[in-house]
Amino acid sequence: MDIKKYLEMFIEEAGENLQRMNQALLELEQNPDNESTLNNMFRIAHTLKGMAGTMNFKKMTKLTHTMEDVLQEVRNNELMLNPELIDILFKTFDALDIYLKNIIDTGHEGSNDYDEIINMLGTIRKGESKTVEVSNTASNKNIFDKGVENAERAPSVKFNEYEKNVIEKAFDMGMKVYYITVYLDKGCVLKSARAYLIFQLIEKHSDIIKSIPIVEDIEDEKFDDSFSVVAISKEDEELFIKGLYSISEVESVIINEIKKDNTTGIEKAKNQPSKLETEPEVVCENAVSSTKSKSVKTVRVDIEKLDILLNLVGELIIQKTRLEEIYDDKNQIYLESVQHLERIISNLHDAVMKARMVPVEMVFNRFPRMIRDISKELGKEIVLTMSGEDTELDRTIIDEIGEPLVHLLRNSIDHGIEMPYERKRLGKPEQGHIYLKAYQEGNNVIIEVEDDGHGIDLEKIKEKAVEKGIVSKSETLNMTKNEVIDILFKPSMSTSEKVGNLSGRGVGLDVVKTKIESLGGVVEIETQLGKGSRFIIRLPLTLAMIHALLVYVGGERYAIPLSNVRQIVKVNLDEIKVVQKREVILLNGIIVPLIRLDKLLNTPESSAHKKGITVVIASKGEKLYGFTVDSLIGQQEIVIKNLGKYFSAIRTISGATILGDGEVALILDINSLAF
């Protein structure tokens, strides 16, 4: 067994544990007397120590071990959990997080030992550690007074003729035969890696002739919390006890010596070692019951494998579309077969998409710590309230939305929430509130960032925009509220009076808009001066396959995402008006800007435009735009194909799709076309 093959599993598990540790620290800071959270924090530190030890990450093991010692003293009421200690524990978490990032990037922890953090943890403790290190000596056998507890769990075993002969020869040579049962912590991760270390240690002092279950099942983790081996050795059992208890996440060890007249079964031990009193019981949601074997219900799959599967489903959809186009309406069997195939592909598509969906909690969980640190830095009191963390998005979108949300949250902290004394003067609670929530709306996921700060000062934006030369003073006189707010998304636009760590550099909302629109979404702002602001991000559920409206423009076929389409209207030429040098139409009392796609796409103008035009009314957020097309083809499910880096600068096109006849149709980016 090559321990390197467990590196990816270690990274995944360590990341999840660090995320839980971060959450537990934030909860402890708010409620230091919460014993349940403290115990959870201790278990996480213990698990991380064991995982790092198994992978031979010595620096990470040392740091988590020191952290565990401190938490143990807090649990024993020997140490007070005060703000100073909380800050040191946060620094410890940051160091562990850096270790993990180094491991992800290079496979190694890095060269920093973080001795200053270890010294701080040592200084704040009352006296020396009370934790007993079993690996230091074999004289700790007096700790094992609970031996009967797990000894009663020792199973019996039958030997075949070959194994009996080997055992008989061992007896003739004066050697001892041990039946060793090792119980792992119920929350143990990397069980097969732990078993590898156990086998390695036992084989160092003996010959293993039998394992229960078989070695292959142990390597594949097809066992609960324990496994057994029969070993022949000339050494005393204390040597095995000492070595096995030195391995992290070993809960207890039962050693039974097989006697010469008992090769058909094993007598139960009466006074053998059981659970160490100094080792905590580790429990997690995925712990497997020791009384009934359960199959694993989840499996980690590389996202690249899901991408391959999704591409294959996409090819099936393309071929299904081709079959529909060559349909012979006289062949009823053909029609039924195609319809049945369509249902199967649709179900397969839904299953693959669900496999790729992950909750936004993955992104949200990083923000409470960020809010805490920034609010402390600025001297503000801010409470972050999150909801809808179980709302799911495609993994590719989840990986990209973190940066825009960071910008929006930092914007709310720095620009939105006032200082405590100012809030008090305004009659507001001294604590500011930021609300981060997610929810699904049709085929979109909405993420909102809302604060109860002072809102956006539109007059101040106008002044800054004129000062920076973004607009002229005369242009600001006739600007609507939404047009003024749109200025905030211009590059280099900032309303901060001075440059700081958080703002004033003109980098922020333009980055948010660019990133969100690259994901096929839109961002909007609602604000009320003195009351607060709300940023609304609308994102598609997935970037892989969409329903689209196929249209003809200048003899070419184009696709418009159906999620943007609101309605389709026929417009006579005399209904088109010009307002401020721009063509518009009146739709249900609303002025809708008209965008001629043939001019934007540089295609020949259709002769049909001489009588009237077909207009696709599409939305960009709350705004409506009319796009002229030559004619409509119909609705179709399409697979989005990336155009590659050579065409990435073309903002009007978001991708391409392959139609049933093998031809390529470009997908229009409505967010970029609407201006």
NUPAMI-75231 format. One line per 8 residues: number of its first residue (from 1); their letters; for each residue x, y, z of C-alpha. Coordinates in steps of 0.02 Angstrom, whole numbers, plus 32768, in hexadecimal, padded with zeros to 4 digits. Each point is the difference from the previous one (the first is absolute). Layout:
BEGIN
NUM> A> X Y Z  ...
END
This chain:
BEGIN
1> MDIKKYLE> 8000 8000 8000  8047 80A7 7FC9  7FCF 8084 8080  8010 8088 7F7A  7F61 7FC3 7FB0  7FA1 803E 8098  803C 80B3 7FE9  7F67 8038 7F9E
9> MFIEEAGE> 7F8E 7FB2 8082  8063 8055 808B  7FEF 80A9 7FAB  7F43 7FED 7FEF  7FE8 7FC4 80B3  8078 8080 804A  7FA8 808D 7FA2  7F57 7FCB 8045
17> NLQRMNQA> 8046 7FF3 80B1  8051 80AB 7FF5  7F5C 8048 7FC4  7FA8 7FB4 8097  808B 803F 8072  7FEA 80B1 7FBE  7F45 7FF7 8021  801C 7FB9 80AE
25> LLELEQNP> 807B 808B 802C  7F83 8085 7FC9  7F79 7FAE 806B  8077 7FF5 8096  802A 80B8 7FF0  7F46 8029 800F  7FDC 7F7F 8086  809E 7FC6 805E
33> DNESTLNN> 7F99 7F98 807A  7FB7 7F90 7F79  8043 7F57 8034  7FBE 7FA7 7F66  805D 8076 7F8A  809E 7FF0 8069  7FF9 7F42 7FF8  7FE1 8009 7F44
41> MFRIAHTL> 8098 8072 7FEE  8069 7F85 8064  7FC9 7F6D 7F95  802A 805E 7F61  80AF 8029 8040  8018 7F4B 8034  7FC7 7FC0 7F56  8071 8079 7FA3
49> KGMAGTMN> 8093 7FCB 806D  7FE1 7F4A 7FD8  7FEB 8020 7F46  809E 806A 7FF6  8060 7F7E 8064  7FC9 7F76 7F8A  803C 8064 7F6A  80A4 8029 805A
57> FKKMTKLT> 7FE1 80BC 8000  8064 801E 809E  7FED 80BD 800D  7F44 7FF7 7FEE  7FFA 7F71 807E  8066 8062 8080  7F94 809C 7FF0  7F5A 7FA2 800D
65> HTMEDVLQ> 8044 7F9B 8093  802B 80A1 805E  7F54 8046 7FD5  7FB0 7F5F 803F  805D 800D 80A6  7FC1 80B2 801B  7F4D 7FD0 7FD7  800C 7F6C 8077
73> EVRNNELM> 802F 8076 808F  7F6C 806F 7FD2  7F8F 7F68 8006  8047 7FD3 80AB  7FDD 80B2 803E  80BB 8019 801B  8007 808D 7F81  7F88 8091 7FDD
81> LNPELIDI> 7FC4 8018 7F4D  801C 80BC 7FF5  800D 8073 7F67  80BE 7FF5 8005  7FFC 7F43 7FF2  7F7A 8008 7F77  8072 8073 7F9A  8092 7F87 8015
89> LFKTFDAL> 7F90 7F6E 7FCA  7FCE 8063 7F65  80B9 801A 7FDA  801A 7F44 8015  7F72 7FE1 7F87  804E 8078 7F82  80A6 7FA4 800E  7FAB 7F58 7FE4
97> DIYLKNII> 7FA5 8049 7F6B  80A6 803A 7FB6  8049 7F53 801C  7F6F 7FB4 7FA0  8011 807D 7F70  80B9 7FD5 7FF5  7FD5 7F47 7FFB  7F81 801F 7F75
105> DTGHEGSN> 807E 8065 7F9A  80A0 7F9C 801E  7FD6 7F62 8060  8066 8040 8094  7FD7 806A 809A  8084 8084 7FE2  8092 8038 806B  7FA5 806A 8084
113> DYDEIINM> 7FF6 7FAA 80AA  7F94 808B 804C  8063 7FF3 80A1  7FBE 80AA 8035  7F4D 7FBD 8001  8034 7F62 805C  805B 806C 8080  7F66 806E 8015
121> LGTIRKGE> 7F95 7F67 801E  8080 7FBE 807C  800C 80A7 805B  7F46 8012 8019  7FEC 7F52 804B  8000 7FE1 80BB  8096 7F91 8020  8031 7F68 7F9A
129> SKTVEVSN> 7F8D 7F95 7F97  7F97 7F82 805F  7FF1 7F90 7F68  8051 7F55 8014  806D 7FC9 7F6E  7FEB 7F44 7FF8  808A 7FEE 7F80  8085 8039 807B
137> TASNKNIF> 7FFD 7F63 8068  7FB3 7F54 800D  7FDF 8018 80B8  7F5A 8053 7FDB  7FA8 7F59 8004  7FAF 8034 80A4  7F97 807A 7F99  7FA5 7F6D 7FAF
145> DKGVENAE> 7F88 7FDD 808D  7F6D 8000 7F86  8040 7F65 7FA9  7F64 7F9A 801B  7F98 8081 7F9E  804B 7FD7 7F58  803F 7F53 802E  7F4D 7FC7 7FFF
153> RAPSVKFN> 7FFA 8035 7F49  808F 7F8C 7FD0  7FC1 7F86 7F7B  802D 7F4A 7FE8  805C 7FC1 7F66  8015 7F5A 7FA7  80A2 7FC6 7FB0  8017 7F94 7F66
161> EYEKNVIE> 8078 7F6D 7FFB  8091 8065 7FBA  7FEE 8086 8087  7FF4 7F7A 8088  80A3 7FB0 7FC2  805A 80A9 8001  7FC4 8022 80B1  8035 7F52 803B
169> KAFDMGMK> 80AF 801B 7FBA  8008 80A7 8059  7FD5 7FAD 80A4  8088 7F7D 7FE1  807E 808E 7FE8  7FCC 8050 80A4  7FAF 8096 7FAD  7F5F 8058 8032
177> VYYITVYL> 7F63 8012 7F99  7F97 809C 801A  7F52 802B 7FC7  8006 80BF 7FF6  7F62 8067 7FEA  8014 80BA 7FE0  7F6D 8078 8018  800B 80A7 7FA5
185> DKGCVLKS> 7FA7 809E 8037  7F50 8002 7FB8  8026 80A6 7FAD  80A1 7FC2 7FB3  8027 803E 7F51  807B 7FAB 7F8A  7FDB 7F58 8052  8064 7F9B 7F83
193> ARAYLIFQ> 8096 8073 8015  7FF3 7FE7 80BC  7FF4 7F44 7FE6  809C 8009 7F93  8064 804B 8091  7FBA 7F7D 8078  8030 7F70 7F8C  80AC 804D 7FE8
201> LIEKHSDI> 801D 8008 80BC  7FC2 7F4F 8023  8066 7FB6 7F72  809B 8054 8047  7FF8 7F8C 8098  7FA2 7F68 7FBC  7FBF 7F9D 7F6D  7F47 8019 7FD6
209> IKSIPIVE> 7FAD 7F5F 7FC7  7F4A 8037 7FFB  7F99 809F 7FFE  7F46 8019 801E  7FBE 8042 7F8B  807A 7FD4 7F75  8089 807B 7FD3  7FAA 8037 7F5E
217> DIEDEKFD> 7F62 8031 805F  8066 8061 8080  805A 805F 7F74  7F56 802A 7FB3  7FBD 8036 80AB  7F7D 7F77 7FFE  7FFB 7FF4 80BE  7FAD 805F 808C
225> DSFSVVAI> 8069 8041 8090  806C 7F67 8021  8063 7F74 7FB0  8066 7F6E 8042  80A2 7FA6 7FD6  8052 7F60 8039  80BA 801B 801A  8090 7F8D 8030
233> SKEDEELF> 8089 8051 8066  8084 7FE1 8084  7FDE 80AB 804E  7F92 8024 8096  7F56 8050 7FE6  8036 80A2 8058  806B 802A 7F69  7F66 7FFB 7F8F
241> IKGLYSIS> 7F97 8061 807E  8081 808A 800A  8013 800D 7F43  7F48 7FF6 7FD1  7FCA 8085 807D  8083 8075 7FB8  7F9C 8005 7F5D  7F81 808C 7FF9
249> EVESVIIN> 7F46 7FD7 7FFE  8018 7F52 804C  7F74 7FF7 8080  802F 7F5B 8051  8061 7F5E 7FE7  7FCF 7F51 8036  808C 7F7E 8002  7FD4 7F4A 801E
257> EIKKDNTT> 8088 7F7D 8009  7FD2 7F5F 7FA7  8028 7F66 806A  8041 7F5D 7FBB  7F5C 7FA3 801E  7F92 8089 7FB8  8025 800F 7F47  7F49 7FF2 7FD0
265> GIEKAKNQ> 7FC4 8098 805E  8037 8093 806B  7FDD 8014 80B9  7FBF 80AC 802E  807A 8070 8059  7FD7 8032 80B2  807C 8088 802B  8040 8046 7F5E
273> PSKLETEP> 8014 80B7 7FD1  7F6A 8062 7FC5  7FDC 80B6 7FDC  8081 807D 803D  7FB9 807A 807E  806D 808A 7FB6  7FC1 7FE7 7F4F  7F58 8050 7FD3
281> EVVCENAV> 7F76 7FA5 7FA6  7FF4 8047 7F51  7F52 7FFD 7FB8  7FC8 8043 7F58  7F64 7FF9 7F97  804A 7F7A 7F90  8031 7F8B 808C  7FD2 7F4D 7FD6
289> SSTKSKSV> 7F9E 7F9A 807E  8066 7F75 8051  7F67 7F90 800B  7FCB 8003 7F4B  8069 8016 7F65  7FC4 808A 7F8C  8037 8020 7F4E  804F 80A6 7FD4
297> KTVRVDIE> 7F7C 8076 7FBC  8072 8086 7FB9  809A 7FFD 7F93  807A 808B 7FD4  800B 801B 7F44  807C 806F 7FA6  7FA5 8093 7FAF  805D 7FDB 7F5D
305> KLDILLNL> 7FAB 7F55 7FF7  7F57 8054 8014  8030 807A 7F76  8025 7F6E 7F8C  7F59 7FB0 802C  7FA7 80A5 7FE2  8054 8014 7F56  7FC5 7F52 7FCF
313> VGELIIQK> 7F4E 802C 8034  8012 809D 7F96  8030 7F98 7F69  7F66 7F93 801E  7F92 809C 8000  804E 8039 7F5B  7FE0 7F57 7FAF  7F4F 7FFC 8046
321> TRLEEIYD> 7FE0 80AA 7FAE  8044 7FBD 7F5C  7F8C 7F6B 8008  7F6D 8075 801B  802E 8065 7F65  8004 7F68 7F8E  7F5B 7FC0 8047  7F8A 7FAC 7F87
329> DKNQIYLE> 7F4E 8027 8039  7FC2 7F62 7FAB  8065 7F8F 8072  7FA7 7FF5 80A7  807E 7F85 804A  808D 8079 7FD8  7FA2 808D 8056  7FE1 7F99 809D
337> SVQHLERI> 80B6 7FC9 8007  8040 80B3 7FF3  7F87 803A 8087  8037 7F72 8072  80B6 802A 7FDF  7FDC 80B6 8029  7FB6 7FCF 80AA  8098 7F94 8028
345> ISNLHDAV> 807B 8088 7FCF  7F9D 8081 8063  8006 7F93 809C  80B9 7FDD 7FE5  8022 80BA 7FEB  7FA2 8029 80A1  8060 7F79 805F  80AA 803F 7FC4
353> MKARMVPV> 7FD2 80B4 8027  7FC9 7FD1 80B0  80A6 7FA6 801A  805A 80A2 7FD4  7F96 806D 8071  804A 8035 80A7  7FB7 8072 8087  8038 80B6 8008
361> EMVFNRFP> 802D 7FDA 80B4  80AC 7FD3 7FBB  8019 80B8 7FD6  7F9B 804F 808D  8061 7FA9 808B  809C 8066 7FE0  7FAB 80A8 801E  7FDA 8003 80BC
369> RMIRDISK> 80BA 7FFF 8028  8021 8088 7F7E  7F75 806E 8049  8047 7FE6 80AF  80B1 8032 7FD0  7FD1 8098 7F97  7F82 8043 807D  8085 7FF4 8089
377> ELGKEIVL> 807C 8058 7F90  7F87 808F 7FDE  7FBB 800A 80B0  7F4F 7FD8 7FC8  7F82 7F8A 804D  7FB6 7F93 7F77  7F91 7F67 8007  7FF8 7F90 7F65
385> TMSGEDTE> 7F5F 7F9F 7FE7  8000 7F78 7F7B  7F6E 7F9D 7FB8  7FE1 7F89 7F71  80AB 7FAD 8010  7FB5 7F5D 7FBD  7FD3 8053 7F59  805F 7FA2 7F79
393> LDRTIIDE> 8064 803D 7F6B  806C 7FAE 7F7D  80B0 7FDE 8042  8050 806A 7F76  7F9A 8098 8038  8021 7FDF 80B9  80BB 8009 7FDD  7FED 80AC 7FB1
401> IGEPLVHL> 7F86 8061 806C  806F 800D 809B  8062 8097 7FC2  7F67 806B 7FD0  7FAE 7FDC 80A7  809E 8032 805D  7FFD 80A8 7FA5  7F49 801D 8029
409> LRNSIDHG> 8014 7FD3 80B8  809A 806D 8013  7F9F 808C 7FAA  7F72 7FED 807E  8078 8001 8093  8068 8094 7FC7  7F83 806D 7FA1  7F5A 7FC7 8048
417> IEMPYERK> 8009 7FE2 80BB  8022 809C 8067  8070 800D 8098  7FA8 7FD4 80A6  7FFE 80B5 803E  7FB6 803C 7F5C  7F79 7F7A 8002  7FD5 8031 80B1
425> RLGKPEQG> 7FF2 80B7 7FCB  7F8B 7FCD 7F72  7F92 7F9D 8077  8038 7F57 7FBE  803F 7F6C 8066  80BD 800A 8016  800F 7F53 7FB2  7FF2 8002 7F44
433> HIYLKAYQ> 7FB3 7F6E 7FA3  802F 7FAF 7F5C  7F8B 7F7E 7FB5  8042 7F7F 7F85  7F7C 7F8F 7FB6  7FE6 7F8C 7F6D  7F64 7FB6 7FB2  7FC7 7FB2 7F5D
441> EGNNVIIE> 7F8A 805B 7F8B  7FD0 7F9B 7F67  809F 7FD1 7FA0  8065 8081 805F  8050 800C 80AB  7FF5 80A8 8056  8087 8037 807C  7FE0 809F 8062
449> VEDDGHGI> 8076 8068 806A  7FA1 807E 8068  8037 807A 8088  7FA8 807C 8073  8082 8088 7FE6  7FEB 80AF 7FBB  7FDC 7FCB 7F4D  8046 804C 7F60
457> DLEKIKEK> 800B 80BD 7FEF  7FD0 801E 7F4A  8038 80B7 8002  80AC 7FCC 803E  800E 7F81 7F72  7FD7 8088 7F81  8085 8072 8049  8085 7F77 7FFD
465> AVEKGIVS> 7FCF 7FCC 7F4F  8013 80B4 7FC1  80A3 8014 805F  8047 7F62 7FAF  7FC2 8030 7F53  7F8B 7F6B 7FF1  7F6C 8071 7FD5  7FE7 80BA 7FE6
473> KSETLNMT> 7FA2 806E 807A  7F77 8021 7F81  7FE5 7F44 7FE8  7FE3 7FE7 80BB  7F6C 8079 7FFE  7F8C 7F88 7FA3  8040 7F5D 8048  7F85 7F86 804E
481> KNEVIDIL> 8026 7FA8 80A6  8030 7F5F 7FA6  8073 805B 7F88  805B 8051 8091  8012 7F58 8058  8047 7FB5 7F5F  8092 807A 800E  803A 7F9D 8099
489> FKPSMSTS> 8029 7F6F 7F8C  8076 8069 7F97  80BC 7FD6 800F  8062 806F 8078  7F60 8043 804F  800B 8013 80BD  7FA9 8075 807B  8082 7FE9 8089
497> EKVGNLSG> 8057 809E 8038  80A4 7FA5 8020  8056 7F61 7FCA  8001 7F77 8083  8013 7F44 8010  7F49 7FE7 7FD3  7FD1 8089 7F86  802E 809C 7FA1
505> RGVGLDVV> 8063 7FAD 7F74  7F6F 7FFB 7F86  8002 7F43 7FF9  7F61 7FAB 8039  7F55 800A 7FB0  8043 7FFF 7F4E  8057 7F5B 802A  7F5C 7FBF 8048
513> KTKIESLG> 7F9F 802E 7F63  8081 7FB7 7F89  800A 7F5B 805E  7F44 7FEB 8017  7FDC 8027 7F49  8086 7F84 7FCA  7F9B 7F7E 805F  7F63 802F 7FA1
521> GVVEIETQ> 7FB7 8062 8092  7FD5 80B3 802B  8018 806D 8099  7F87 8087 8039  7FFE 807F 808D  7F6E 803D 8069  8027 808B 807B  7FAC 807E 8072
529> LGKGSRFI> 8064 808C 804D  800C 7FEB 80BC  7FB1 7F52 7FFC  807D 7F91 7FA6  8026 7FA8 7F5D  7FDD 7F59 7FB0  8068 7FAF 7F78  7FA4 7F7A 7F9D
537> IRLPLTLA> 805F 7F80 7F98  7F9E 7F92 7F86  805D 7F66 7FC5  7FCF 7F6F 7F8E  7FF6 7F55 8051  8081 7FBC 7F87  8074 8039 7F75  7FFF 7F5B 7FA2
545> MIHALLVY> 7F55 7FEC 7FAF  7F73 807C 7FEB  7F5A 8016 7FA9  8011 8080 7F75  7F9B 805A 7F7C  804B 7FE5 7F53  7FEF 8092 7F88  803B 8035 7F53
553> VGGERYAI> 8064 80A1 7FEF  804A 8029 7F56  7FED 7F4D 7FC4  805F 7FB9 8095  7FB7 7FA1 8094  801C 8044 80B0  7FC9 7FC6 80AC  7FB7 8072 8087
561> PLSNVRQI> 7FF7 7FB5 80B1  7F49 7FE4 8026  8019 803D 80B4  8019 80B0 7FB8  7F6B 7FFC 7F8A  7F60 8052 8040  7F93 8008 7F64  8004 800E 7F42
569> VKVNLDEI> 7FA4 808C 7FA5  7FE4 803A 7F4E  8025 80BA 7FEB  7FCE 806E 7F6D  8083 807A 7FC4  7F94 8097 802D  7FFD 7FC5 80B6  80BB 8019 8012
577> KVVQKREV> 802B 80A9 804D  80A6 8058 801F  8026 8042 80AF  80A8 8053 8023  8044 7FBC 7F5B  7FCC 7F50 802C  7F77 7F92 7FB6  7F7A 7FC9 807C
585> ILLNGIIV> 7F55 7FAE 7FFE  7F70 8013 8079  7FCC 7F5C 8050  7F70 7FFF 807D  8028 80B3 8030  80BA 7FDB 8017  8087 804C 7F91  806E 7F71 7FC1
593> PLIRLDKL> 80A6 8025 7FA7  800C 7FAB 7F56  80A2 7FA7 7FD1  8016 7FCD 7F4A  8061 7F5D 8004  8028 8003 7F46  8065 80A0 8018  8056 7FC4 809F
601> LNTPESSA> 802D 7F59 7FB2  802D 804F 7F58  7F8A 7F92 7F9B  7F95 802E 7F67  7F5E 805B 8027  7F65 7F9A 7FE0  7F85 803A 7F7C  7F74 7FD1 8077
609> HKKGITVV> 802D 809A 8066  7FAF 806D 7F7A  7F51 7FCE 803B  801C 7FDC 80B9  8078 7FAB 8075  7FFE 7F72 807B  8040 8038 80AB  8038 7F8D 808B
617> IASKGEKL> 7FE3 8059 80A7  808A 7FC9 8077  802C 8036 80B0  80A1 8032 8051  7FD2 8001 80B7  7F65 806C 800E  801F 805E 7F5C  7FB2 7FCD 7F5B
625> YGFTVDSL> 8053 800A 7F53  7FBC 7FD7 7F54  806E 7F9D 7F87  7FD1 7FFE 7F48  8009 7F58 7FA6  7FD5 7FC8 7F50  7F97 7F6B 8035  7FE8 7F7E 8089
633> IGQQEIVI> 8033 7F49 7FF6  7FC1 7FC1 80A8  802F 7FC9 80AE  8087 7F7C 8019  806D 7FB8 8088  80B4 8025 7FD1  80AD 7FD0 803F  8075 8093 801F
641> KNLGKYFS> 80AC 7FEE 7FB3  808E 8074 8033  804A 8065 7F71  80AF 7FFB 804C  8079 8089 8030  8012 8045 7F4E  7F4B 803B 8000  7FF4 802B 80B9
649> AIRTISGA> 8009 80BB 7FDC  7F5F 7FFC 7F99  7F84 803C 8083  7F64 7FEE 7F95  8013 7F43 7FF0  7FFE 7F91 809C  801F 7F5A 7FA7  7FC5 7F8F 7F75
657> TILGDGEV> 7F96 7F65 7FEA  7FF8 7F75 7F80  7F56 7FEC 7FAF  7FB1 7F5E 7FC5  803E 8017 7F4D  80B3 8012 803E  8007 80BD 7FE3  803C 8078 8085
665> ALILDINS> 7F91 8087 804A  8048 808D 806A  7FB0 8027 80AA  7FDE 80B9 801A  8036 804F 80A4  7F67 806B 802A  8057 8052 8094  8088 8045 7F8F
673> LAF> 7F8C 802D 7F6F  7F8A 8062 8071  8046 80AF 801B
END
